[in-house]
Amino acid sequence: RADEWLLFDQETPSSCCARGLANGQMFTADGTLVISVSQEGLIRPLEPVGDVRDA
């Protein structure tokens, strides 16, 4: 049910070199695991570092 208490626990076991990994688990009030998720992210700058443009 959507109106019951849920706990979402998230951790980031790895974050390095513009990449990150996040893992999460959702539990009901009695401790039952109902979902687990993982997502990897990549972060890149909009412009290369050191790029100088004339105004």
mmCIF entry with sequence, helices, sheets and N, C-alpha, C, O atoms, coordinates in Angstrom:
data_MODEL
# 
_entry.id   MODEL 
# 
_entity.id                         1 
_entity.type                       polymer 
_entity.pdbx_number_of_molecules   1 
# 
_entity_poly.entity_id                      1 
_entity_poly.type                           'polypeptide(L)' 
_entity_poly.nstd_linkage                   no 
_entity_poly.nstd_monomer                   no 
_entity_poly.pdbx_seq_one_letter_code       RADEWLLFDQETPSSCCARGLANGQMFTADGTLVISVSQEGLIRPLEPVGDVRDA 
_entity_poly.pdbx_seq_one_letter_code_can   RADEWLLFDQETPSSCCARGLANGQMFTADGTLVISVSQEGLIRPLEPVGDVRDA 
_entity_poly.pdbx_strand_id                 A 
# 
loop_
_entity_poly_seq.entity_id 
_entity_poly_seq.num 
_entity_poly_seq.mon_id 
_entity_poly_seq.hetero 
1 1  ARG n 
1 2  ALA n 
1 3  ASP n 
1 4  GLU n 
1 5  TRP n 
1 6  LEU n 
1 7  LEU n 
1 8  PHE n 
1 9  ASP n 
1 10 GLN n 
1 11 GLU n 
1 12 THR n 
1 13 PRO n 
1 14 SER n 
1 15 SER n 
1 16 CYS n 
1 17 CYS n 
1 18 ALA n 
1 19 ARG n 
1 20 GLY n 
1 21 LEU n 
1 22 ALA n 
1 23 ASN n 
1 24 GLY n 
1 25 GLN n 
1 26 MET n 
1 27 PHE n 
1 28 THR n 
1 29 ALA n 
1 30 ASP n 
1 31 GLY n 
1 32 THR n 
1 33 LEU n 
1 34 VAL n 
1 35 ILE n 
1 36 SER n 
1 37 VAL n 
1 38 SER n 
1 39 GLN n 
1 40 GLU n 
1 41 GLY n 
1 42 LEU n 
1 43 ILE n 
1 44 ARG n 
1 45 PRO n 
1 46 LEU n 
1 47 GLU n 
1 48 PRO n 
1 49 VAL n 
1 50 GLY n 
1 51 ASP n 
1 52 VAL n 
1 53 ARG n 
1 54 ASP n 
1 55 ALA n 
# 
_struct_asym.id          A 
_struct_asym.entity_id   1 
# 
_struct_sheet.id               AA1 
_struct_sheet.type             ? 
_struct_sheet.number_strands   3 
_struct_sheet.details          ? 
# 
loop_
_struct_sheet_order.sheet_id 
_struct_sheet_order.range_id_1 
_struct_sheet_order.range_id_2 
_struct_sheet_order.offset 
_struct_sheet_order.sense 
AA1 1 2 ? anti-parallel 
AA1 2 3 ? anti-parallel 
# 
loop_
_struct_sheet_range.sheet_id 
_struct_sheet_range.id 
_struct_sheet_range.beg_label_comp_id 
_struct_sheet_range.beg_label_asym_id 
_struct_sheet_range.beg_label_seq_id 
_struct_sheet_range.pdbx_beg_PDB_ins_code 
_struct_sheet_range.end_label_comp_id 
_struct_sheet_range.end_label_asym_id 
_struct_sheet_range.end_label_seq_id 
_struct_sheet_range.pdbx_end_PDB_ins_code 
_struct_sheet_range.beg_auth_comp_id 
_struct_sheet_range.beg_auth_asym_id 
_struct_sheet_range.beg_auth_seq_id 
_struct_sheet_range.end_auth_comp_id 
_struct_sheet_range.end_auth_asym_id 
_struct_sheet_range.end_auth_seq_id 
AA1 1 LEU A 6  ? CYS A 16 ? LEU A 6  CYS A 16 
AA1 2 ARG A 19 ? THR A 28 ? ARG A 19 THR A 28 
AA1 3 LEU A 33 ? LEU A 42 ? LEU A 33 LEU A 42 
# 
loop_
_atom_site.group_PDB 
_atom_site.id 
_atom_site.type_symbol 
_atom_site.label_atom_id 
_atom_site.label_alt_id 
_atom_site.label_comp_id 
_atom_site.label_asym_id 
_atom_site.label_entity_id 
_atom_site.label_seq_id 
_atom_site.pdbx_PDB_ins_code 
_atom_site.Cartn_x 
_atom_site.Cartn_y 
_atom_site.Cartn_z 
_atom_site.occupancy 
_atom_site.B_iso_or_equiv 
_atom_site.pdbx_formal_charge 
_atom_site.auth_seq_id 
_atom_site.auth_comp_id 
_atom_site.auth_asym_id 
_atom_site.auth_atom_id 
_atom_site.pdbx_PDB_model_num 
ATOM 1   N N  . ARG A 1 1  ? 0.835  -1.184 0.000   1.00 0.00 ? 1  ARG A N  1 
ATOM 2   C CA . ARG A 1 1  ? 0.000  0.000  0.000   1.00 0.00 ? 1  ARG A CA 1 
ATOM 3   C C  . ARG A 1 1  ? 0.879  1.245  0.000   1.00 0.00 ? 1  ARG A C  1 
ATOM 4   O O  . ARG A 1 1  ? 1.939  1.273  0.625   1.00 0.00 ? 1  ARG A O  1 
ATOM 5   N N  . ALA A 1 2  ? 0.437  2.240  -0.687  1.00 0.00 ? 2  ALA A N  1 
ATOM 6   C CA . ALA A 1 2  ? 1.223  3.467  -0.804  1.00 0.00 ? 2  ALA A CA 1 
ATOM 7   C C  . ALA A 1 2  ? 1.118  4.359  0.428   1.00 0.00 ? 2  ALA A C  1 
ATOM 8   O O  . ALA A 1 2  ? 1.895  5.304  0.564   1.00 0.00 ? 2  ALA A O  1 
ATOM 9   N N  . ASP A 1 3  ? 0.178  4.082  1.328   1.00 0.00 ? 3  ASP A N  1 
ATOM 10  C CA . ASP A 1 3  ? 0.031  4.935  2.512   1.00 0.00 ? 3  ASP A CA 1 
ATOM 11  C C  . ASP A 1 3  ? 0.690  4.341  3.751   1.00 0.00 ? 3  ASP A C  1 
ATOM 12  O O  . ASP A 1 3  ? 0.467  4.828  4.859   1.00 0.00 ? 3  ASP A O  1 
ATOM 13  N N  . GLU A 1 4  ? 1.494  3.300  3.580   1.00 0.00 ? 4  GLU A N  1 
ATOM 14  C CA . GLU A 1 4  ? 2.199  2.691  4.701   1.00 0.00 ? 4  GLU A CA 1 
ATOM 15  C C  . GLU A 1 4  ? 3.640  3.199  4.768   1.00 0.00 ? 4  GLU A C  1 
ATOM 16  O O  . GLU A 1 4  ? 4.183  3.687  3.776   1.00 0.00 ? 4  GLU A O  1 
ATOM 17  N N  . TRP A 1 5  ? 4.246  3.079  5.939   1.00 0.00 ? 5  TRP A N  1 
ATOM 18  C CA . TRP A 1 5  ? 5.606  3.516  6.192   1.00 0.00 ? 5  TRP A CA 1 
ATOM 19  C C  . TRP A 1 5  ? 6.589  2.674  5.392   1.00 0.00 ? 5  TRP A C  1 
ATOM 20  O O  . TRP A 1 5  ? 6.465  1.450  5.358   1.00 0.00 ? 5  TRP A O  1 
ATOM 21  N N  . LEU A 1 6  ? 7.574  3.314  4.740   1.00 0.00 ? 6  LEU A N  1 
ATOM 22  C CA . LEU A 1 6  ? 8.654  2.638  4.024   1.00 0.00 ? 6  LEU A CA 1 
ATOM 23  C C  . LEU A 1 6  ? 9.976  3.310  4.387   1.00 0.00 ? 6  LEU A C  1 
ATOM 24  O O  . LEU A 1 6  ? 10.026 4.515  4.636   1.00 0.00 ? 6  LEU A O  1 
ATOM 25  N N  . LEU A 1 7  ? 11.034 2.522  4.413   1.00 0.00 ? 7  LEU A N  1 
ATOM 26  C CA . LEU A 1 7  ? 12.375 3.052  4.653   1.00 0.00 ? 7  LEU A CA 1 
ATOM 27  C C  . LEU A 1 7  ? 13.199 2.833  3.395   1.00 0.00 ? 7  LEU A C  1 
ATOM 28  O O  . LEU A 1 7  ? 13.265 1.716  2.881   1.00 0.00 ? 7  LEU A O  1 
ATOM 29  N N  . PHE A 1 8  ? 13.828 3.893  2.895   1.00 0.00 ? 8  PHE A N  1 
ATOM 30  C CA . PHE A 1 8  ? 14.751 3.775  1.762   1.00 0.00 ? 8  PHE A CA 1 
ATOM 31  C C  . PHE A 1 8  ? 16.159 4.029  2.275   1.00 0.00 ? 8  PHE A C  1 
ATOM 32  O O  . PHE A 1 8  ? 16.452 5.107  2.793   1.00 0.00 ? 8  PHE A O  1 
ATOM 33  N N  . ASP A 1 9  ? 17.027 3.040  2.130   1.00 0.00 ? 9  ASP A N  1 
ATOM 34  C CA . ASP A 1 9  ? 18.417 3.125  2.579   1.00 0.00 ? 9  ASP A CA 1 
ATOM 35  C C  . ASP A 1 9  ? 19.308 3.160  1.346   1.00 0.00 ? 9  ASP A C  1 
ATOM 36  O O  . ASP A 1 9  ? 19.217 2.284  0.486   1.00 0.00 ? 9  ASP A O  1 
ATOM 37  N N  . GLN A 1 10 ? 20.171 4.168  1.257   1.00 0.00 ? 10 GLN A N  1 
ATOM 38  C CA . GLN A 1 10 ? 21.031 4.326  0.085   1.00 0.00 ? 10 GLN A CA 1 
ATOM 39  C C  . GLN A 1 10 ? 22.475 4.449  0.514   1.00 0.00 ? 10 GLN A C  1 
ATOM 40  O O  . GLN A 1 10 ? 22.777 5.059  1.540   1.00 0.00 ? 10 GLN A O  1 
ATOM 41  N N  . GLU A 1 11 ? 23.374 3.865  -0.279  1.00 0.00 ? 11 GLU A N  1 
ATOM 42  C CA . GLU A 1 11 ? 24.804 3.985  -0.037  1.00 0.00 ? 11 GLU A CA 1 
ATOM 43  C C  . GLU A 1 11 ? 25.518 4.215  -1.362  1.00 0.00 ? 11 GLU A C  1 
ATOM 44  O O  . GLU A 1 11 ? 25.003 3.874  -2.427  1.00 0.00 ? 11 GLU A O  1 
ATOM 45  N N  . THR A 1 12 ? 26.698 4.791  -1.281  1.00 0.00 ? 12 THR A N  1 
ATOM 46  C CA . THR A 1 12 ? 27.531 5.018  -2.456  1.00 0.00 ? 12 THR A CA 1 
ATOM 47  C C  . THR A 1 12 ? 28.850 4.289  -2.229  1.00 0.00 ? 12 THR A C  1 
ATOM 48  O O  . THR A 1 12 ? 29.768 4.844  -1.625  1.00 0.00 ? 12 THR A O  1 
ATOM 49  N N  . PRO A 1 13 ? 28.951 3.048  -2.711  1.00 0.00 ? 13 PRO A N  1 
ATOM 50  C CA . PRO A 1 13 ? 30.167 2.271  -2.461  1.00 0.00 ? 13 PRO A CA 1 
ATOM 51  C C  . PRO A 1 13 ? 31.360 2.712  -3.301  1.00 0.00 ? 13 PRO A C  1 
ATOM 52  O O  . PRO A 1 13 ? 32.500 2.376  -2.979  1.00 0.00 ? 13 PRO A O  1 
ATOM 53  N N  . SER A 1 14 ? 31.111 3.460  -4.375  1.00 0.00 ? 14 SER A N  1 
ATOM 54  C CA . SER A 1 14 ? 32.202 3.861  -5.252  1.00 0.00 ? 14 SER A CA 1 
ATOM 55  C C  . SER A 1 14 ? 31.924 5.237  -5.845  1.00 0.00 ? 14 SER A C  1 
ATOM 56  O O  . SER A 1 14 ? 30.822 5.517  -6.317  1.00 0.00 ? 14 SER A O  1 
ATOM 57  N N  . SER A 1 15 ? 32.948 6.092  -5.810  1.00 0.00 ? 15 SER A N  1 
ATOM 58  C CA . SER A 1 15 ? 32.864 7.421  -6.404  1.00 0.00 ? 15 SER A CA 1 
ATOM 59  C C  . SER A 1 15 ? 34.278 7.865  -6.732  1.00 0.00 ? 15 SER A C  1 
ATOM 60  O O  . SER A 1 15 ? 35.055 8.189  -5.834  1.00 0.00 ? 15 SER A O  1 
ATOM 61  N N  . CYS A 1 16 ? 34.616 7.882  -8.023  1.00 0.00 ? 16 CYS A N  1 
ATOM 62  C CA . CYS A 1 16 ? 35.981 8.206  -8.425  1.00 0.00 ? 16 CYS A CA 1 
ATOM 63  C C  . CYS A 1 16 ? 36.014 8.540  -9.912  1.00 0.00 ? 16 CYS A C  1 
ATOM 64  O O  . CYS A 1 16 ? 35.251 7.983  -10.701 1.00 0.00 ? 16 CYS A O  1 
ATOM 65  N N  . CYS A 1 17 ? 36.906 9.452  -10.282 1.00 0.00 ? 17 CYS A N  1 
ATOM 66  C CA . CYS A 1 17 ? 37.182 9.738  -11.695 1.00 0.00 ? 17 CYS A CA 1 
ATOM 67  C C  . CYS A 1 17 ? 35.925 10.099 -12.479 1.00 0.00 ? 17 CYS A C  1 
ATOM 68  O O  . CYS A 1 17 ? 35.712 9.588  -13.578 1.00 0.00 ? 17 CYS A O  1 
ATOM 69  N N  . ALA A 1 18 ? 35.099 10.968 -11.927 1.00 0.00 ? 18 ALA A N  1 
ATOM 70  C CA . ALA A 1 18 ? 33.870 11.466 -12.558 1.00 0.00 ? 18 ALA A CA 1 
ATOM 71  C C  . ALA A 1 18 ? 32.789 10.392 -12.698 1.00 0.00 ? 18 ALA A C  1 
ATOM 72  O O  . ALA A 1 18 ? 31.849 10.564 -13.475 1.00 0.00 ? 18 ALA A O  1 
ATOM 73  N N  . ARG A 1 19 ? 32.910 9.295  -11.961 1.00 0.00 ? 19 ARG A N  1 
ATOM 74  C CA . ARG A 1 19 ? 31.898 8.235  -11.992 1.00 0.00 ? 19 ARG A CA 1 
ATOM 75  C C  . ARG A 1 19 ? 31.473 7.914  -10.567 1.00 0.00 ? 19 ARG A C  1 
ATOM 76  O O  . ARG A 1 19 ? 32.264 8.006  -9.629  1.00 0.00 ? 19 ARG A O  1 
ATOM 77  N N  . GLY A 1 20 ? 30.214 7.538  -10.427 1.00 0.00 ? 20 GLY A N  1 
ATOM 78  C CA . GLY A 1 20 ? 29.713 7.166  -9.112  1.00 0.00 ? 20 GLY A CA 1 
ATOM 79  C C  . GLY A 1 20 ? 28.716 6.026  -9.221  1.00 0.00 ? 20 GLY A C  1 
ATOM 80  O O  . GLY A 1 20 ? 28.037 5.878  -10.236 1.00 0.00 ? 20 GLY A O  1 
ATOM 81  N N  . LEU A 1 21 ? 28.634 5.230  -8.179  1.00 0.00 ? 21 LEU A N  1 
ATOM 82  C CA . LEU A 1 21 ? 27.692 4.121  -8.115  1.00 0.00 ? 21 LEU A CA 1 
ATOM 83  C C  . LEU A 1 21 ? 26.864 4.279  -6.855  1.00 0.00 ? 21 LEU A C  1 
ATOM 84  O O  . LEU A 1 21 ? 27.410 4.508  -5.775  1.00 0.00 ? 21 LEU A O  1 
ATOM 85  N N  . ALA A 1 22 ? 25.550 4.159  -6.982  1.00 0.00 ? 22 ALA A N  1 
ATOM 86  C CA . ALA A 1 22 ? 24.652 4.249  -5.832  1.00 0.00 ? 22 ALA A CA 1 
ATOM 87  C C  . ALA A 1 22 ? 23.787 2.998  -5.780  1.00 0.00 ? 22 ALA A C  1 
ATOM 88  O O  . ALA A 1 22 ? 23.245 2.561  -6.795  1.00 0.00 ? 22 ALA A O  1 
ATOM 89  N N  . ASN A 1 23 ? 23.666 2.429  -4.592  1.00 0.00 ? 23 ASN A N  1 
ATOM 90  C CA . ASN A 1 23 ? 22.801 1.275  -4.352  1.00 0.00 ? 23 ASN A CA 1 
ATOM 91  C C  . ASN A 1 23 ? 21.758 1.661  -3.317  1.00 0.00 ? 23 ASN A C  1 
ATOM 92  O O  . ASN A 1 23 ? 22.060 2.384  -2.368  1.00 0.00 ? 23 ASN A O  1 
ATOM 93  N N  . GLY A 1 24 ? 20.542 1.187  -3.494  1.00 0.00 ? 24 GLY A N  1 
ATOM 94  C CA . GLY A 1 24 ? 19.492 1.484  -2.537  1.00 0.00 ? 24 GLY A CA 1 
ATOM 95  C C  . GLY A 1 24 ? 18.593 0.284  -2.297  1.00 0.00 ? 24 GLY A C  1 
ATOM 96  O O  . GLY A 1 24 ? 18.458 -0.591 -3.152  1.00 0.00 ? 24 GLY A O  1 
ATOM 97  N N  . GLN A 1 25 ? 17.980 0.258  -1.115  1.00 0.00 ? 25 GLN A N  1 
ATOM 98  C CA . GLN A 1 25 ? 17.032 -0.790 -0.748  1.00 0.00 ? 25 GLN A CA 1 
ATOM 99  C C  . GLN A 1 25 ? 15.857 -0.149 -0.033  1.00 0.00 ? 25 GLN A C  1 
ATOM 100 O O  . GLN A 1 25 ? 16.034 0.784  0.750   1.00 0.00 ? 25 GLN A O  1 
ATOM 101 N N  . MET A 1 26 ? 14.647 -0.653 -0.303  1.00 0.00 ? 26 MET A N  1 
ATOM 102 C CA . MET A 1 26 ? 13.450 -0.150 0.366   1.00 0.00 ? 26 MET A CA 1 
ATOM 103 C C  . MET A 1 26 ? 12.832 -1.283 1.179   1.00 0.00 ? 26 MET A C  1 
ATOM 104 O O  . MET A 1 26 ? 12.676 -2.407 0.704   1.00 0.00 ? 26 MET A O  1 
ATOM 105 N N  . PHE A 1 27 ? 12.480 -0.942 2.444   1.00 0.00 ? 27 PHE A N  1 
ATOM 106 C CA . PHE A 1 27 ? 11.948 -1.920 3.387   1.00 0.00 ? 27 PHE A CA 1 
ATOM 107 C C  . PHE A 1 27 ? 10.582 -1.471 3.899   1.00 0.00 ? 27 PHE A C  1 
ATOM 108 O O  . PHE A 1 27 ? 10.310 -0.275 3.996   1.00 0.00 ? 27 PHE A O  1 
ATOM 109 N N  . THR A 1 28 ? 9.727  -2.436 4.225   1.00 0.00 ? 28 THR A N  1 
ATOM 110 C CA . THR A 1 28 ? 8.459  -2.137 4.886   1.00 0.00 ? 28 THR A CA 1 
ATOM 111 C C  . THR A 1 28 ? 8.711  -1.954 6.379   1.00 0.00 ? 28 THR A C  1 
ATOM 112 O O  . THR A 1 28 ? 9.830  -2.150 6.852   1.00 0.00 ? 28 THR A O  1 
ATOM 113 N N  . ALA A 1 29 ? 7.674  -1.581 7.114   1.00 0.00 ? 29 ALA A N  1 
ATOM 114 C CA . ALA A 1 29 ? 7.805  -1.342 8.557   1.00 0.00 ? 29 ALA A CA 1 
ATOM 115 C C  . ALA A 1 29 ? 8.234  -2.598 9.313   1.00 0.00 ? 29 ALA A C  1 
ATOM 116 O O  . ALA A 1 29 ? 8.869  -2.491 10.362  1.00 0.00 ? 29 ALA A O  1 
ATOM 117 N N  . ASP A 1 30 ? 7.900  -3.790 8.803   1.00 0.00 ? 30 ASP A N  1 
ATOM 118 C CA . ASP A 1 30 ? 8.300  -5.018 9.500   1.00 0.00 ? 30 ASP A CA 1 
ATOM 119 C C  . ASP A 1 30 ? 9.666  -5.538 9.045   1.00 0.00 ? 30 ASP A C  1 
ATOM 120 O O  . ASP A 1 30 ? 10.088 -6.616 9.464   1.00 0.00 ? 30 ASP A O  1 
ATOM 121 N N  . GLY A 1 31 ? 10.364 -4.771 8.183   1.00 0.00 ? 31 GLY A N  1 
ATOM 122 C CA . GLY A 1 31 ? 11.713 -5.139 7.769   1.00 0.00 ? 31 GLY A CA 1 
ATOM 123 C C  . GLY A 1 31 ? 11.804 -5.943 6.491   1.00 0.00 ? 31 GLY A C  1 
ATOM 124 O O  . GLY A 1 31 ? 12.892 -6.380 6.118   1.00 0.00 ? 31 GLY A O  1 
ATOM 125 N N  . THR A 1 32 ? 10.687 -6.151 5.808   1.00 0.00 ? 32 THR A N  1 
ATOM 126 C CA . THR A 1 32 ? 10.689 -6.903 4.562   1.00 0.00 ? 32 THR A CA 1 
ATOM 127 C C  . THR A 1 32 ? 11.284 -6.059 3.436   1.00 0.00 ? 32 THR A C  1 
ATOM 128 O O  . THR A 1 32 ? 10.862 -4.924 3.214   1.00 0.00 ? 32 THR A O  1 
ATOM 129 N N  . LEU A 1 33 ? 12.259 -6.616 2.731   1.00 0.00 ? 33 LEU A N  1 
ATOM 130 C CA . LEU A 1 33 ? 12.852 -5.935 1.583   1.00 0.00 ? 33 LEU A CA 1 
ATOM 131 C C  . LEU A 1 33 ? 11.865 -5.998 0.423   1.00 0.00 ? 33 LEU A C  1 
ATOM 132 O O  . LEU A 1 33 ? 11.453 -7.087 0.022   1.00 0.00 ? 33 LEU A O  1 
ATOM 133 N N  . VAL A 1 34 ? 11.480 -4.842 -0.124  1.00 0.00 ? 34 VAL A N  1 
ATOM 134 C CA . VAL A 1 34 ? 10.503 -4.825 -1.217  1.00 0.00 ? 34 VAL A CA 1 
ATOM 135 C C  . VAL A 1 34 ? 11.105 -4.400 -2.551  1.00 0.00 ? 34 VAL A C  1 
ATOM 136 O O  . VAL A 1 34 ? 10.530 -4.680 -3.603  1.00 0.00 ? 34 VAL A O  1 
ATOM 137 N N  . ILE A 1 35 ? 12.253 -3.729 -2.523  1.00 0.00 ? 35 ILE A N  1 
ATOM 138 C CA . ILE A 1 35 ? 12.884 -3.312 -3.775  1.00 0.00 ? 35 ILE A CA 1 
ATOM 139 C C  . ILE A 1 35 ? 14.363 -3.035 -3.530  1.00 0.00 ? 35 ILE A C  1 
ATOM 140 O O  . ILE A 1 35 ? 14.750 -2.572 -2.457  1.00 0.00 ? 35 ILE A O  1 
ATOM 141 N N  . SER A 1 36 ? 15.175 -3.321 -4.527  1.00 0.00 ? 36 SER A N  1 
ATOM 142 C CA . SER A 1 36 ? 16.578 -2.913 -4.484  1.00 0.00 ? 36 SER A CA 1 
ATOM 143 C C  . SER A 1 36 ? 16.918 -2.302 -5.839  1.00 0.00 ? 36 SER A C  1 
ATOM 144 O O  . SER A 1 36 ? 16.462 -2.779 -6.878  1.00 0.00 ? 36 SER A O  1 
ATOM 145 N N  . VAL A 1 37 ? 17.718 -1.247 -5.816  1.00 0.00 ? 37 VAL A N  1 
ATOM 146 C CA . VAL A 1 37 ? 18.055 -0.519 -7.035  1.00 0.00 ? 37 VAL A CA 1 
ATOM 147 C C  . VAL A 1 37 ? 19.539 -0.187 -7.054  1.00 0.00 ? 37 VAL A C  1 
ATOM 148 O O  . VAL A 1 37 ? 20.179 -0.092 -6.007  1.00 0.00 ? 37 VAL A O  1 
ATOM 149 N N  . SER A 1 38 ? 20.077 -0.013 -8.247  1.00 0.00 ? 38 SER A N  1 
ATOM 150 C CA . SER A 1 38 ? 21.455 0.451  -8.439  1.00 0.00 ? 38 SER A CA 1 
ATOM 151 C C  . SER A 1 38 ? 21.470 1.405  -9.615  1.00 0.00 ? 38 SER A C  1 
ATOM 152 O O  . SER A 1 38 ? 20.742 1.221  -10.591 1.00 0.00 ? 38 SER A O  1 
ATOM 153 N N  . GLN A 1 39 ? 22.311 2.432  -9.514  1.00 0.00 ? 39 GLN A N  1 
ATOM 154 C CA . GLN A 1 39 ? 22.461 3.368  -10.621 1.00 0.00 ? 39 GLN A CA 1 
ATOM 155 C C  . GLN A 1 39 ? 23.889 3.864  -10.665 1.00 0.00 ? 39 GLN A C  1 
ATOM 156 O O  . GLN A 1 39 ? 24.493 4.169  -9.637  1.00 0.00 ? 39 GLN A O  1 
ATOM 157 N N  . GLU A 1 40 ? 24.420 3.939  -11.881 1.00 0.00 ? 40 GLU A N  1 
ATOM 158 C CA . GLU A 1 40 ? 25.754 4.473  -12.100 1.00 0.00 ? 40 GLU A CA 1 
ATOM 159 C C  . GLU A 1 40 ? 25.613 5.838  -12.758 1.00 0.00 ? 40 GLU A C  1 
ATOM 160 O O  . GLU A 1 40 ? 24.755 6.030  -13.620 1.00 0.00 ? 40 GLU A O  1 
ATOM 161 N N  . GLY A 1 41 ? 26.449 6.778  -12.354 1.00 0.00 ? 41 GLY A N  1 
ATOM 162 C CA . GLY A 1 41 ? 26.403 8.113  -12.932 1.00 0.00 ? 41 GLY A CA 1 
ATOM 163 C C  . GLY A 1 41 ? 27.760 8.533  -13.457 1.00 0.00 ? 41 GLY A C  1 
ATOM 164 O O  . GLY A 1 41 ? 28.800 8.158  -12.915 1.00 0.00 ? 41 GLY A O  1 
ATOM 165 N N  . LEU A 1 42 ? 27.732 9.319  -14.522 1.00 0.00 ? 42 LEU A N  1 
ATOM 166 C CA . LEU A 1 42 ? 28.941 9.861  -15.126 1.00 0.00 ? 42 LEU A CA 1 
ATOM 167 C C  . LEU A 1 42 ? 28.795 11.372 -15.170 1.00 0.00 ? 42 LEU A C  1 
ATOM 168 O O  . LEU A 1 42 ? 27.779 11.883 -15.641 1.00 0.00 ? 42 LEU A O  1 
ATOM 169 N N  . ILE A 1 43 ? 29.802 12.093 -14.685 1.00 0.00 ? 43 ILE A N  1 
ATOM 170 C CA . ILE A 1 43 ? 29.756 13.550 -14.637 1.00 0.00 ? 43 ILE A CA 1 
ATOM 171 C C  . ILE A 1 43 ? 30.862 14.097 -15.533 1.00 0.00 ? 43 ILE A C  1 
ATOM 172 O O  . ILE A 1 43 ? 32.036 13.767 -15.370 1.00 0.00 ? 43 ILE A O  1 
ATOM 173 N N  . ARG A 1 44 ? 30.462 14.938 -16.479 1.00 0.00 ? 44 ARG A N  1 
ATOM 174 C CA . ARG A 1 44 ? 31.432 15.563 -17.376 1.00 0.00 ? 44 ARG A CA 1 
ATOM 175 C C  . ARG A 1 44 ? 31.197 17.068 -17.401 1.00 0.00 ? 44 ARG A C  1 
ATOM 176 O O  . ARG A 1 44 ? 30.049 17.510 -17.350 1.00 0.00 ? 44 ARG A O  1 
ATOM 177 N N  . PRO A 1 45 ? 32.261 17.862 -17.479 1.00 0.00 ? 45 PRO A N  1 
ATOM 178 C CA . PRO A 1 45 ? 32.076 19.317 -17.552 1.00 0.00 ? 45 PRO A CA 1 
ATOM 179 C C  . PRO A 1 45 ? 31.474 19.718 -18.900 1.00 0.00 ? 45 PRO A C  1 
ATOM 180 O O  . PRO A 1 45 ? 31.647 19.016 -19.896 1.00 0.00 ? 45 PRO A O  1 
ATOM 181 N N  . LEU A 1 46 ? 30.766 20.850 -18.923 1.00 0.00 ? 46 LEU A N  1 
ATOM 182 C CA . LEU A 1 46 ? 30.197 21.345 -20.167 1.00 0.00 ? 46 LEU A CA 1 
ATOM 183 C C  . LEU A 1 46 ? 31.283 21.786 -21.138 1.00 0.00 ? 46 LEU A C  1 
ATOM 184 O O  . LEU A 1 46 ? 31.141 21.627 -22.350 1.00 0.00 ? 46 LEU A O  1 
ATOM 185 N N  . GLU A 1 47 ? 32.359 22.337 -20.611 1.00 0.00 ? 47 GLU A N  1 
ATOM 186 C CA . GLU A 1 47 ? 33.486 22.772 -21.433 1.00 0.00 ? 47 GLU A CA 1 
ATOM 187 C C  . GLU A 1 47 ? 34.748 22.097 -20.905 1.00 0.00 ? 47 GLU A C  1 
ATOM 188 O O  . GLU A 1 47 ? 34.870 21.859 -19.703 1.00 0.00 ? 47 GLU A O  1 
ATOM 189 N N  . PRO A 1 48 ? 35.681 21.791 -21.793 1.00 0.00 ? 48 PRO A N  1 
ATOM 190 C CA . PRO A 1 48 ? 36.937 21.198 -21.321 1.00 0.00 ? 48 PRO A CA 1 
ATOM 191 C C  . PRO A 1 48 ? 37.633 22.117 -20.317 1.00 0.00 ? 48 PRO A C  1 
ATOM 192 O O  . PRO A 1 48 ? 37.566 23.340 -20.441 1.00 0.00 ? 48 PRO A O  1 
ATOM 193 N N  . VAL A 1 49 ? 38.286 21.541 -19.346 1.00 0.00 ? 49 VAL A N  1 
ATOM 194 C CA . VAL A 1 49 ? 39.016 22.309 -18.341 1.00 0.00 ? 49 VAL A CA 1 
ATOM 195 C C  . VAL A 1 49 ? 40.127 23.089 -19.031 1.00 0.00 ? 49 VAL A C  1 
ATOM 196 O O  . VAL A 1 49 ? 40.871 22.537 -19.842 1.00 0.00 ? 49 VAL A O  1 
ATOM 197 N N  . GLY A 1 50 ? 40.236 24.379 -18.706 1.00 0.00 ? 50 GLY A N  1 
ATOM 198 C CA . GLY A 1 50 ? 41.267 25.205 -19.306 1.00 0.00 ? 50 GLY A CA 1 
ATOM 199 C C  . GLY A 1 50 ? 40.849 25.862 -20.611 1.00 0.00 ? 50 GLY A C  1 
ATOM 200 O O  . GLY A 1 50 ? 41.643 26.587 -21.211 1.00 0.00 ? 50 GLY A O  1 
ATOM 201 N N  . ASP A 1 51 ? 39.619 25.627 -21.067 1.00 0.00 ? 51 ASP A N  1 
ATOM 202 C CA . ASP A 1 51 ? 39.120 26.239 -22.295 1.00 0.00 ? 51 ASP A CA 1 
ATOM 203 C C  . ASP A 1 51 ? 38.826 27.715 -22.030 1.00 0.00 ? 51 ASP A C  1 
ATOM 204 O O  . ASP A 1 51 ? 37.961 28.041 -21.217 1.00 0.00 ? 51 ASP A O  1 
ATOM 205 N N  . VAL A 1 52 ? 39.542 28.604 -22.712 1.00 0.00 ? 52 VAL A N  1 
ATOM 206 C CA . VAL A 1 52 ? 39.350 30.041 -22.530 1.00 0.00 ? 52 VAL A CA 1 
ATOM 207 C C  . VAL A 1 52 ? 38.760 30.603 -23.822 1.00 0.00 ? 52 VAL A C  1 
ATOM 208 O O  . VAL A 1 52 ? 39.290 30.381 -24.910 1.00 0.00 ? 52 VAL A O  1 
ATOM 209 N N  . ARG A 1 53 ? 37.657 31.331 -23.683 1.00 0.00 ? 53 ARG A N  1 
ATOM 210 C CA . ARG A 1 53 ? 36.998 31.918 -24.855 1.00 0.00 ? 53 ARG A CA 1 
ATOM 211 C C  . ARG A 1 53 ? 37.015 33.433 -24.741 1.00 0.00 ? 53 ARG A C  1 
ATOM 212 O O  . ARG A 1 53 ? 36.940 33.984 -23.643 1.00 0.00 ? 53 ARG A O  1 
ATOM 213 N N  . ASP A 1 54 ? 37.116 34.102 -25.884 1.00 0.00 ? 54 ASP A N  1 
ATOM 214 C CA . ASP A 1 54 ? 37.054 35.568 -25.901 1.00 0.00 ? 54 ASP A CA 1 
ATOM 215 C C  . ASP A 1 54 ? 35.623 36.019 -25.694 1.00 0.00 ? 54 ASP A C  1 
ATOM 216 O O  . ASP A 1 54 ? 34.694 35.371 -26.175 1.00 0.00 ? 54 ASP A O  1 
ATOM 217 N N  . ALA A 1 55 ? 35.430 37.135 -24.978 1.00 0.00 ? 55 ALA A N  1 
ATOM 218 C CA . ALA A 1 55 ? 34.082 37.646 -24.709 1.00 0.00 ? 55 ALA A CA 1 
ATOM 219 C C  . ALA A 1 55 ? 33.538 38.424 -25.876 1.00 0.00 ? 55 ALA A C  1 
ATOM 220 O O  . ALA A 1 55 ? 32.414 38.923 -25.815 1.00 0.00 ? 55 ALA A O  1 
# 
